[in-house]
Amino acid sequence: MGVKVAKFGGSSVADALQIEKIRKIIEEDGAINYVVVSAPGKRFDEDSKITDLLYLCKTHIEHKIPYEQIFQVICDRFMAVEVNLGIDLDLRKEFDIIKKNLEEGASADYIASRGEYLNAIMVAAYLGFDFIDAASLVKFDEKGRFMESLTDKTIKKELANHEKAVIPGFYGSRLDGSIKTFSRGGSDITGALIARAIEAEVYENWTDVSGFLMADPRIIKDPKPISTISYKELRELSYMGASVLHEDAIYPARVADIPINIRNTNRPEDPGTMITAEPAKLEEGQIITGIAGSRDFTVIAIYKSLLSSERGFIRRLAGILEDNDITIEHLPSGIDTLSVVLSNKAIDGRLEEIMDEFDRQLKPDHMEAFENMALIATVGSGMSFRPGVSAKLFTALADAGVNIRMIDQGSSEMNIIVGVENKDFEEAIKAIYDAFVF
């Protein structure tokens, strides 16, 4: 049996009881040699994540508000876990270092990373594994851009000296040694990078759900589980809001053709969802793999006569958005029309300013913005080989009284994205699910 890499998310390391489950999983498996951990997450609904508390400490200091009480809450949580696990660490020394750096103006990235750092030290001691600081493995350049090749070489070289190790997720370091984090959820990426570097047999991602479901269980009651799914299908679902796995974590494993297994720390007997290069294995009569969506987008619809023959139009449009640091989510177009879909979060209250720039540089005949839009993706590799899929989807929405404001089908024909108003979001997902899932 080959070596496995296992990443345990915030809910899996929230307290001593959860960490005890981790050791049992590792001991019973026997092939998990490298473990990546997140910072402790919530223990109950009203609880706080350690990373959020660390950010709060930084904010308090910046606004000259006393932060010591919040920092003590962080220390107490780690100390309680240390005592309950029966390990003997000098965590107070680590707390003093962090507190000193915090008061001396340490970066937000450094502060946010300390939850993973402290947790990895503790879990390594409990498991009897080596601790390796991710700052020595994951590399970014001076501008904060991830250095893929150097990171892969560094991980290979360092892990050759460690048979078993625990590595904190979420962060690495710039070439000058300063801490740089991935986006939130970036521990998934760290795990995938480790798996690729050591050519793991499988990358197990342990969380609090037994894999992917065909739809959001907050909207659909008891949605069917997805037993297998392809990297491409997962990328589509993850991008559109299925949040079990960080979307960028797929890439390192995919290029190395390493299967990813989503598992449940609280139900280790469940097989979870296996992610491979092959399309999902669908039940007889099943057409789609899953449904995912997100609210709060704006669609700017642009009409201009002879648009299709105007050179540089899309380049200029993209340039305006690039200057405003806004990513294009989708760009459906017709002969004389073009719609650009943007996240409201990215627009950040600048819609009027952006439309003024469009008007000045693009000179459209007509332009209109539709705010409070939601996007829903229906995904499945088998869709392109089945006639009538679009008709079935659109009929289901029409029968539910949902007005479709936008349609966009990916070039791979693996997904159909519809834009609806925010108020129709849940009803639309229910209608699509009922139409395609039996």
N, C-alpha and C positions, 0 to 999 in steps of 0.2 A: 504494500500500500504506500502511496506517495505521501508527501508532507502536505498538511493543510494550514491555511491561515484563517484565523477566526477574528472577526471584529465584533465587539460587544458595545452596543449603543447605550445612551444615557439611562434608559429605563432598566437595562440589564446590569448596571453598576450603581444603581441609586442608593443602595444601602448594603449592609453586611449580608443580609439574607440573600440578596440577589447575587452577590459575589460568591457566596457559598455554592449557589447553583452553577456558577461558571466552573468552579473547580470540579464539581461532579461531572459536568458535561465533558470537560477535558480529560479527566481520568478514565471515563467510560469509553471515550473515543480512541485515545491512544495515538492518534496521528496529528493532533493539533500541536505544532511546535512553536508557532508564532502567533501572538495575541496582540490585537490593537484595541485600545479602549478609548471611549469618549469620557467626558467629564460626567460626574453624577447628575442624573436628571431628577425629575420630580418623583417623590415617594408616594404622593397622593395629589388629588386635584388642586388643592389650595397651596401646595408646596411651591418652592422656587427651584429652578435649575441653577447649579453652581455657576455656570458661565454667565447667566443673567445677573447673579449677585456680584460677580467680579466686574462686569461692565458697570454696574451701579456704583461700586466703590470708586471706579475711575471718574464717573460723572460727578459724584459728590465732591471729590477733590478738586476737579476743574471748576466747580461752582463754589468752592470754599465752604462746603457743608460738611459737618462731621461725618466721617465714614466708619469709624472704629466699631460701632455696634454691628454694622453689616459684615465687616471683615471678621468679627468674632463669630458670627453665625456660620460663616464658611469654615473657620478653624474648628469649631465645635462639631460640625458634621463629619469632617475627616477624622477627628480624634475619636468620635463615637464609633466609626467604622473600624478604626485601628484596634480599639479595645475589644469590640465584639468579635473581630476576627482572630484575636489572640496573637497579634504580631507586635514586634517591638521595633519601632522606627523613631528616629529623632525628627519628627515632623515639625516640632516647634522651631527648629533651626531653619527649616524651609520657609515657614510662615514669616519669620523675621526677615529673611532675605527678600521675600515678595513684598512685605510691608515697606521695607526700606526703598526698594525700587519704585513702588507705587508712589511714595511721598516725594521721590526725586524726579517724578515726571516720566516714568516708563510709558512706553507706547501702549495704545489700546490693544494691539495685537499681542504684546507680551502678557498683559494682564489677563486677557481672555484665554490665553493658552495654558494658564497655570492650573486650571481644573483638570485638564487631561494629564498634565505633567505630574501633579501630585497623585492622581488616581493610578497612573501607571506604576509609579514607585510602590504604592501600597499593594496593588494587585500582583506585581512581580514578587514581592516579598511573601505574599500569601501562597502563591503557586510554587515558589521555589525556582522561578525562572530568572534569567538575567534581565536587568532594566537597560534599555537603550533609549537615549533622548532623541526624539524625532528631529531636533535641531541639527543633529550631526548627520542625518540621513536625507532629509527632504530639502532641496535647494531652490532658491529664488535669486534672480539677478538684482542689481541695485535698484531697478525700477519696480521690483515686486513681481516680475514675470516668472512663472514656474519654469525651471530648467529640467526638462524631462530626461534627457540623455545623461546629464551629470548625476541626477537623482538615482537613476537606475544603476549606474556604475557604483555609486557610493553605497547603496543598499546591498548590492551583491558583495562588495568587498567587506563590509562590516559584518553582515550576517553569516559570512563564512567562518567567523570566529565565535559564533554563538549557536549552540545546538537548539536551545529553547530561550525565547525572549519575549518580553512585553514591551510594546512601543506605544507611546501616546499618539493619538490621532490628531487631526485638525491643523497642525502647524509644522513649520520647518524653519529655516533661517536663510537670510540673505547672505551673500558672500562676505559681508562685513561682520557677520555673526548675529545681527539683530533679528529678532523673531518676526516671522511673517506667517499669517494664518491663511488657510483656505476660507471660502465662504462657509456660512453655517451649515452643519451637516458634513463638513469636509473630512471627518474621520473615515467615512466610507471611501474616500479617495485614497487616504493613507493605506487602508487595508488592501485596496486593489493594487497599489504600487508595490507593496511588500509581496503580494501574491505573484505579480508578474516577475519581479526580480528573482525570486527563488524558484520560479516555474512550478508553482503549487499545483497539486492535483485538483484542488477545489478551493474557492474562496467562500467561506461561510460568513454570512452577515446576520448576526443574532440581534433580535429586537423583541418587541412585545406583541407581534402578530405572526401568525403562521403562514407567512408568505403573502403574495399578492391576491387580491380579490378582483372579481370582474367589474366591480363598481364600488363606490364609496359606501361603506356600511352605515354612515350617518344619513344617507339618502335612501339606499336600498336595503330593505330588511333581509338579512342572511344572504348576501350575494354569494354566488358560487366561487370557490377558490380556483386559482390558476395553478395547475400542477407544473407545467413547463411553458416557457416563453422564450422567444429569441431576443438577442441583444437589441435588435432594431425595433422590435415591438415594444420592449421595455423602455427604450429611449423615448419613443413617442408618448407612451403613457406617463412616464416620469416627468417629461417636459410639460405635459398638460395638467399636472397636479397630483398624480399618484405619488405620494411622498414617502413610501417605504424605504427607498434607496436614493441617495444623492445621484442626480442624473450624470454628473461628470465621473462618478465612480465606475461607470460601465466601460469607459474607454480603455483604461489600462488592462483590464481583464479581457476585453474583447480582442485587442490586438494580439494578445498572447494566447487566445483561444482557451481561456481558463473558465470553467463553469462557475457561476455564482449561485450559492444556495441560500435563500432567505429562510431563516429559522426563528423559532419562538423560544426564548430562554425559559419561559414559564411552562411551555409544553414541548420539551425536547423530543418527545416521541412522535410529534407531527413531522411529516417529511418536508413541509414547506414548499416553496416554489424554486424550481431549478431553472436557471437562466443559461442558455447555450447559444451557439451560432445557428442552430436549427429552429425553424418556426415552431410555434406552439402545437402540441398534439391535441387536436380538438375532438370533442365527442361527435358521434355521428349526427349530422344535421346542423352542427354548430358552425357558424360562419365567422364570428368575431372573437377576438381574444379578450378585449376589455374596453371599458369606457372611462374616460377621465376628463376633467374640465376645471376651469378656473373662472372666477368672476373678475370684474373691474378692469375692463379694457376700453379703449376708445378707438373707433374706426373713423378715419378721415377719408371721405369719399371725394375723389377728384375727377371732374369731367373736363376734357379739353378736346376740341375738334382736331382730328388727324394726329392724336397723341401717339398712335402706334408707329408713325413715320418720323417722329421727332427724335433726333439723336441726342443722347445725353440726359434725357428727362429723368430717368430713374437714378442715374449717377448724381445729378444735382439734388434730387430729393434725399437720397441716402447721405449726401454730404451735409445737408442741413441738420439731419438727425444726428449724425456723427459729431458735428460741432456742439450739439447739445447733450452729448453723451447718452443718447437714447437708442436702444436696440429695436430693430424692426422685428415684430413677432411673426407677421404674415403679410403677404403682398399680392393678393388676388387682383387680376387685371382683365380688361376687355379691350376692344379695339380703340375706343375713345375714353375709357374709364380706368381708373386705378384706385384701389382702396389700400390704405396702409393701416395696419393694426398695431397699436402701441399699448403698452402696459400703463395704466393710470399711475402706478407707483413711479415709473420712469419719467412720465410727463411732469409729475410733481408740481401741478398748478400752473404750468407754462403753456397750456394749450393755445391760448390766444396769441402768445408770442410766436409759437411754432407756426401757426396758421398764417400769421402776418409774413413770416419768412417764406412760406410756400407761395403766398400770393405775389410777393415781390420777385422771387427768383424763378418760379415756375409759370407764373401768369396763366392760371387755369381759367376756363370760361365759367366754371361754377365749382364750389367747394362746400362741403358740409361735414360737420362732425357729429358722430353718434356716440355719446358717452354712456356709461353704465351698461356696458356690453359684457356678455360672458361667452367664452369659447368652450366647446365640447368636442372632444375627439373620439371617434369610434374607430378602433384599431384592430387589425387582423391581417396576417399574411395571406389568408385564403380569400380575402374580399375581392381581389382583382380577378379571380377565376370564377366568380359567381355572378351571373347576370341578375339584375334587379335589386342589388343591394341598396343603391342610392334611392330607388323608388320606394323600397320598404322603409327606409329610414325617414324619408321626407313625408311619407304617408302617416307614419306613426306620430310624427310631430304635428302634422295637420289635424289628425284625429284628436290629439290632446289639446288643440287650440293654441299651439305655440307658433308664433310668427318667426320664420327664419329671416334674419337680417343679412346674413352673409354665408357663402359656401366656399370652401377651399379644399381641394383634394390634392394630397401630396403626389409628387411625380412617381413615387414608387407604387402608387395605388394601394398602399398599406393602411391609409387612414382617410377618413372624411371628417373635416372640421366644419362645424356650423357655428355661426354667431347668433345668439339670441339675447334678449334683454335680461339683465340681472334677475329680475323678478320671475322669469320663466325658467331659470337655471335648473332647479331641482325637478320641476315637472318634466322638463325636456329629458333629463337623464333617466327618469322613471319610464318615460314613454319609449325611449330607445332600448332600455334593458328589457322591458316587457315584450318588445317586438322581436328581439334576437335571442333571448335566453329562455330556455324551456325548463 
